[in-house]
């Protein structure tokens, strides 16, 4: 047998799992089809890698089985990874909402992972393309760099998001090959595309960002962060967050001015002669306030609004309904929602229940985190879980 463990994918989950398994004395080979490791790590967080979130809990993850992630997240926490980072002398800071970033570069995280793999005698092969995987007594993996065997095979191939970075569906194909079920796959943490009529109305506001609270039509969850108007529709943290929960054909509700009481703002100035658009411009970008009034509440002096009219304006500001025509797809999605059905896996070890020795970790699994370091924490936690058992 060539190795004890073969890991497909040299991203966050794969490299972390490799180092953990290597520390246990396992002979580990990591196979990566791209020309370098950790490509998504390198571009994450604007090049500074939002490597975890100190507030990560199971409630920050979506899955058809919401309880599945609890075991791994409990056994490897954000604090565990922070200590890991500190041991390697990597300086970091909290940007907002518990999001931790490197002070320097994402390359520091990749270097840390590679240093740990090297210390654990892990072999890493790049530009290595898998052509066939079989299992008899052990797993046989045929590649353009030779044929390798191992008792354990870990699938850490990621999802479909950002194909220009090398994303493929190979992990899903392997799951199907071995008879494992998948949940539906769709883009997540992705910008919305708006219908032509809305683009015509709002296109001139491209680049404007506003603070807002965004929810889906069923109000199951709300995110308050920035919303960015783009030339194709809407983006920004609040929009990316809600996109994971959005289903095609649904509306989203945008609550403008969530940081203030809109009714109080309007009614305290109802005796004033200034225009509604001017009042709103004190809290919103001027061009946005003017366009919103033009479309939904024609501006006039505040002292010319009746009580009923002002109440209607306040309601409209808090209940701006938008019907996206779709999303920008996997090309712009940060992650993939859906994946290997968690009912197929052990929540403690990530091993496939029906294929002993085969493990699935990271984004390829049906566990999708919120924006802000949560998906990296799932990569570390699931990689750690498998790394203790392979």
Wavefront OBJ file of the C-alpha trace (Angstrom):
o trace
v 0.000 0.000 0.000
v 1.425 3.409 -1.000
v -0.201 5.497 1.716
v -2.493 5.264 4.706
v -4.579 8.239 3.586
v -5.202 9.965 0.242
v -6.887 13.364 0.341
v -8.387 14.846 -2.820
v -8.216 18.641 -2.653
v -5.575 20.963 -1.174
v -7.899 23.652 0.106
v -8.587 24.639 3.702
v -10.325 21.413 4.769
v -7.998 19.083 2.862
v -4.724 20.583 4.086
v -5.928 20.859 7.679
v -7.106 17.247 7.646
v -3.791 16.155 6.124
v -1.752 17.859 8.846
v -3.921 16.389 11.606
v -3.689 12.877 10.171
v 0.065 13.269 9.639
v 0.537 14.258 13.285
v -0.897 10.861 14.187
v 1.827 9.166 12.179
v -0.344 8.445 9.174
v 1.293 8.392 5.743
v -0.689 11.027 3.857
v -0.839 12.068 0.199
v -2.727 15.202 -0.847
v -3.727 15.401 -4.507
v -4.567 18.811 -6.018
v -5.523 19.272 -9.677
v -4.641 22.999 -9.708
v -1.129 24.364 -10.067
v -0.982 25.599 -6.456
v -2.639 24.876 -3.147
v -5.164 26.982 -1.234
v -6.364 29.136 -4.116
v -9.648 30.085 -2.445
v -7.821 30.822 0.800
v -5.546 33.227 -1.052
v -8.403 35.324 -2.490
v -10.603 35.236 0.604
v -11.225 38.327 2.681
v -9.795 40.613 0.032
v -6.471 38.788 0.309
v -6.416 38.808 4.107
v -8.405 35.608 4.754
v -11.395 35.877 7.075
v -10.202 32.641 8.693
v -12.890 32.201 11.366
v -15.656 33.910 13.310
v -15.531 34.020 17.095
v -19.336 33.753 17.260
v -19.647 30.552 15.197
v -22.432 28.273 16.415
v -24.551 25.617 14.658
v -27.209 28.317 14.130
v -24.872 29.961 11.598
v -25.097 26.975 9.223
v -27.706 25.677 6.804
v -28.237 21.995 6.079
v -31.144 19.664 5.457
v -30.026 18.176 8.772
v -29.292 21.236 10.961
v -27.954 19.082 13.816
v -25.235 17.409 11.749
v -22.593 20.125 12.207
v -22.937 20.298 16.005
v -20.497 17.523 16.853
v -17.595 18.729 14.693
v -18.069 22.393 15.631
v -18.117 21.521 19.330
v -14.922 19.478 19.123
v -12.958 22.069 17.149
v -13.948 25.636 17.986
v -12.944 29.084 16.728
v -10.813 29.437 19.861
v -8.935 26.262 18.910
v -8.063 27.672 15.500
v -7.159 31.074 16.950
v -4.632 29.351 19.233
v -3.348 27.517 16.158
v -2.830 30.817 14.340
v -1.161 32.397 17.368
v 1.286 29.490 17.718
v 2.460 30.284 14.193
v 2.952 33.956 15.025
v 0.226 35.167 12.664
v -1.144 38.558 13.700
v -4.856 39.155 13.195
v -7.684 41.554 13.986
v -11.451 41.538 14.351
v -12.997 43.570 11.568
v -16.643 43.458 12.659
v -19.286 41.019 13.890
v -16.679 38.541 15.118
v -14.889 38.245 11.769
v -11.153 37.614 12.174
v -8.696 38.580 9.426
v -4.935 38.327 9.040
v -3.171 41.640 9.611
v -0.909 40.687 6.742
v -1.864 38.331 3.943
v -3.888 35.193 3.288
v -0.573 33.639 2.303
v 0.212 33.348 6.012
v -2.641 30.863 6.488
v -1.544 28.813 3.478
v 2.047 28.879 4.716
v 0.918 27.719 8.160
v -0.990 24.782 6.667
v 1.890 23.808 4.396
v 4.428 24.092 7.230
v 2.294 21.782 9.354
v 1.939 19.319 6.491
v 5.704 19.350 5.950
v 6.342 18.800 9.670
v 3.974 15.817 9.574
v 5.658 14.352 6.459
v 2.570 14.885 4.298
v 3.211 14.575 0.559
v 1.412 17.218 -1.541
v 1.143 16.861 -5.318
v -0.165 19.729 -7.466
v -1.188 19.593 -11.147
v -2.287 16.051 -10.329
v -5.499 15.074 -12.095
v -7.522 12.047 -10.993
v -8.874 9.886 -13.796
v -10.334 6.965 -11.831
v -11.100 5.884 -8.261
v -11.928 2.313 -7.290
v -12.317 0.402 -4.056
v -11.662 -3.270 -3.528
v -9.790 -4.028 -0.320
v -8.304 -0.520 -0.446
v -8.870 2.600 -2.548
v -6.990 2.865 -5.837
v -6.593 6.346 -7.301
v -5.320 6.679 -10.860
v -3.825 10.047 -11.842
v -1.662 11.646 -14.507
v 1.232 11.281 -12.054
v 0.772 7.597 -11.305
v -1.503 5.225 -9.423
v -1.764 5.382 -5.624
v -3.484 3.232 -3.028
v -4.644 3.860 0.528
v -7.000 2.446 3.135
v -8.672 5.848 3.625
v -9.829 8.337 1.002
v -10.883 11.859 1.980
v -12.898 13.979 -0.458
v -12.135 17.677 0.127
v -12.750 18.894 -3.414
v -14.969 21.839 -2.516
v -18.123 22.996 -4.268
v -19.050 24.539 -7.596
v -18.451 28.155 -6.591
v -15.918 30.294 -8.485
v -15.091 27.886 -11.330
v -12.376 30.253 -12.571
v -10.452 29.257 -9.435
v -10.646 25.620 -10.497
v -13.884 24.480 -8.859
v -15.303 21.241 -10.298
v -18.074 18.773 -9.547
v -15.657 15.877 -9.056
v -16.501 15.316 -5.395
v -20.187 14.993 -6.241
v -19.400 12.589 -9.082
v -17.433 10.385 -6.702
v -20.285 10.387 -4.216
v -22.706 9.265 -6.934
v -20.234 6.643 -8.138
v -20.270 5.081 -4.679
v -24.062 5.323 -4.371
v -24.248 8.245 -1.954
v -27.109 10.721 -2.064
v -26.754 14.452 -2.688
v -29.006 17.322 -1.716
v -29.782 19.915 -4.438
v -26.846 22.150 -5.376
v -27.231 25.900 -5.801
v -25.170 29.091 -5.545
v -24.995 30.682 -2.097
v -23.586 33.957 -0.759
v -24.181 35.331 -4.233
v -25.388 38.690 -5.684
v -28.914 39.048 -7.036
v -29.810 39.957 -10.608
v -32.810 42.289 -10.980
v -35.407 42.384 -13.768
v -34.822 44.813 -16.632
v -37.412 47.283 -15.339
v -35.736 47.509 -11.941
v -32.315 47.811 -13.543
v -33.580 50.680 -15.645
v -34.873 52.387 -12.510
v -31.877 51.746 -10.254
v -29.004 51.228 -12.693
v -27.883 54.829 -12.380
v -27.292 54.207 -8.661
v -24.659 51.516 -9.302
v -21.944 51.721 -6.668
v -24.144 53.236 -3.955
v -24.180 51.338 -0.649
v -26.812 51.643 2.071
v -27.305 50.059 5.467
v -30.463 47.936 5.489
v -32.058 44.849 6.993
v -32.957 42.187 4.440
v -35.225 39.169 4.834
v -37.006 36.602 2.675
v -40.728 36.543 2.027
v -41.269 33.988 4.805
v -39.303 36.146 7.294
v -37.342 33.142 8.568
v -34.213 35.220 9.131
v -33.072 38.835 8.740
v -29.606 40.262 8.128
v -28.708 43.884 8.820
v -25.603 45.001 6.918
v -24.756 46.943 3.772
v -26.669 46.548 0.513
v -24.772 47.526 -2.634
v -26.487 48.551 -5.872
v -24.657 47.044 -8.872
v -25.018 47.328 -12.627
v -26.752 43.932 -12.594
v -28.762 44.112 -9.380
v -27.928 43.980 -5.677
v -24.932 42.781 -3.710
v -23.237 43.616 -0.410
v -23.078 41.565 2.802
v -26.801 41.655 3.643
v -27.757 40.515 0.140
v -25.118 37.774 0.033
v -26.354 36.489 3.385
v -30.015 36.356 2.414
v -29.268 34.771 -0.983
v -28.514 31.482 0.781
v -32.097 31.392 2.067
v -33.773 32.719 -1.086
v -35.731 30.469 -3.470
v -36.364 31.305 -7.103
v -39.568 33.294 -7.617
v -39.646 34.649 -4.076
v -39.377 38.274 -3.119
v -36.959 39.754 -0.631
v -37.945 42.509 1.766
v -35.533 45.381 2.384
v -36.067 47.392 5.558
v -34.476 50.785 4.981
v -33.150 52.872 7.873
v -33.131 49.931 10.332
v -31.006 51.908 12.780
v -33.740 54.478 13.481
v -37.467 54.644 14.121
v -38.708 55.682 10.681
v -42.091 56.861 11.964
v -40.411 59.001 14.613
v -38.030 60.424 12.009
v -40.910 61.424 9.734
v -43.469 62.559 12.278
v -41.062 64.756 14.235
v -40.494 66.754 11.041
v -44.043 66.842 9.714
v -44.369 70.568 10.411
v -41.244 71.382 8.408
v -41.239 72.867 4.914
v -38.332 70.718 3.705
v -38.956 67.996 1.130
v -39.324 64.320 2.078
v -36.316 63.482 -0.106
v -34.240 65.986 1.854
v -35.289 64.452 5.170
v -34.381 60.977 3.944
v -31.083 62.264 2.545
v -29.983 62.974 6.097
v -29.924 59.198 6.665
v -29.536 57.781 3.140
v -27.271 58.662 0.190
v -28.867 61.665 -1.500
v -29.215 60.131 -4.968
v -30.716 56.968 -3.507
v -33.231 58.947 -1.412
v -34.268 60.980 -4.444
v -34.713 57.906 -6.651
v -36.613 55.998 -3.961
v -39.020 58.911 -3.516
v -39.429 59.245 -7.271
v -40.492 55.581 -7.514
v -42.390 54.940 -4.293
v -43.334 58.187 -2.514
v -43.283 61.352 -4.635
v -41.502 63.985 -2.611
v -43.209 67.122 -1.381
v -42.788 69.388 1.651
v -43.250 67.487 4.913
v -45.985 69.841 6.095
v -48.112 68.821 3.120
v -48.261 65.142 4.080
v -51.303 63.880 5.940
v -50.889 61.518 8.896
v -52.094 58.644 6.737
v -49.640 59.505 3.952
v -46.672 59.663 6.320
v -47.659 56.335 7.866
v -47.730 54.863 4.354
v -44.258 56.263 3.594
v -42.916 54.788 6.844
v -44.445 51.411 5.994
v -42.993 51.513 2.488
v -39.501 52.297 3.799
v -39.720 49.306 6.135
v -41.255 46.955 3.558
v -39.504 47.545 0.229
v -40.357 44.446 -1.786
v -37.923 43.348 -4.486
v -38.342 40.381 -6.833
v -34.923 39.198 -8.061
v -34.949 37.533 -11.463
v -32.158 35.262 -10.265
v -28.595 35.293 -8.982
v -25.214 35.734 -10.631
v -24.718 31.982 -10.313
v -21.743 29.871 -9.305
v -19.364 32.234 -11.135
v -19.880 34.852 -8.398
v -21.049 32.648 -5.527
v -18.724 32.418 -2.548
v -19.937 28.936 -1.625
v -22.243 26.132 -2.746
v -25.406 25.333 -0.838
v -26.198 21.621 -0.683
v -23.876 18.695 -1.273
v -23.296 15.248 0.151
v -26.420 14.319 2.112
v -25.355 14.402 5.768
v -27.532 11.348 6.475
v -24.877 9.447 4.526
v -22.088 10.514 6.905
v -21.037 10.070 10.515
v -21.267 13.450 12.220
v -18.369 12.461 14.477
v -15.872 11.270 11.842
v -17.239 12.459 8.440
v -16.972 8.854 7.215
v -19.533 7.567 4.713
v -21.698 5.048 6.543
v -22.054 2.821 3.472
v -18.465 3.155 2.194
v -16.002 2.418 5.018
v -12.800 4.402 4.665
v -14.325 7.177 2.527
v -14.675 10.609 4.141
v -16.203 13.901 2.965
v -15.202 17.255 4.490
v -15.582 20.981 3.854
v -17.779 22.615 1.244
v -18.578 19.373 -0.608
v -20.834 18.411 2.338
v -24.366 19.782 2.760
v -23.304 22.284 5.423
v -23.256 25.943 4.367
v -22.150 28.741 6.660
v -23.101 32.384 6.793
v -20.803 35.045 5.382
v -17.993 36.110 7.698
v -15.545 33.272 8.405
v -18.102 30.594 9.192
v -17.311 28.430 6.167
v -13.619 28.402 7.043
v -14.530 27.296 10.561
v -16.509 24.405 9.076
v -13.479 23.495 6.952
v -11.238 23.385 10.040
v -13.798 21.539 12.180
v -14.728 18.904 9.603
v -11.079 18.493 8.585
v -10.102 18.024 12.215
v -12.875 15.450 12.764
v -11.758 13.317 9.824
v -8.076 13.862 10.603
v -8.471 12.157 13.979
v -9.958 9.023 12.433
v -8.470 8.288 9.000
l 1 2 3 4 5 6 7 8 9 10 11 12 13 14 15 16 17 18 19 20 21 22 23 24 25 26 27 28 29 30 31 32 33 34 35 36 37 38 39 40 41 42 43 44 45 46 47 48 49 50 51 52 53 54 55 56 57 58 59 60 61 62 63 64 65 66 67 68 69 70 71 72 73 74 75 76 77 78 79 80 81 82 83 84 85 86 87 88 89 90 91 92 93 94 95 96 97 98 99 100 101 102 103 104 105 106 107 108 109 110 111 112 113 114 115 116 117 118 119 120 121 122 123 124 125 126 127 128 129 130 131 132 133 134 135 136 137 138 139 140 141 142 143 144 145 146 147 148 149 150 151 152 153 154 155 156 157 158 159 160 161 162 163 164 165 166 167 168 169 170 171 172 173 174 175 176 177 178 179 180 181 182 183 184 185 186 187 188 189 190 191 192 193 194 195 196 197 198 199 200 201 202 203 204 205 206 207 208 209 210 211 212 213 214 215 216 217 218 219 220 221 222 223 224 225 226 227 228 229 230 231 232 233 234 235 236 237 238 239 240 241 242 243 244 245 246 247 248 249 250 251 252 253 254 255 256 257 258 259 260 261 262 263 264 265 266 267 268 269 270 271 272 273 274 275 276 277 278 279 280 281 282 283 284 285 286 287 288 289 290 291 292 293 294 295 296 297 298 299 300 301 302 303 304 305 306 307 308 309 310 311 312 313 314 315 316 317 318 319 320 321 322 323 324 325 326 327 328 329 330 331 332 333 334 335 336 337 338 339 340 341 342 343 344 345 346 347 348 349 350 351 352 353 354 355 356 357 358 359 360 361 362 363 364 365 366 367 368 369 370 371 372 373 374 375 376 377 378 379 380 381 382 383 384 385 386 387 388 389 390
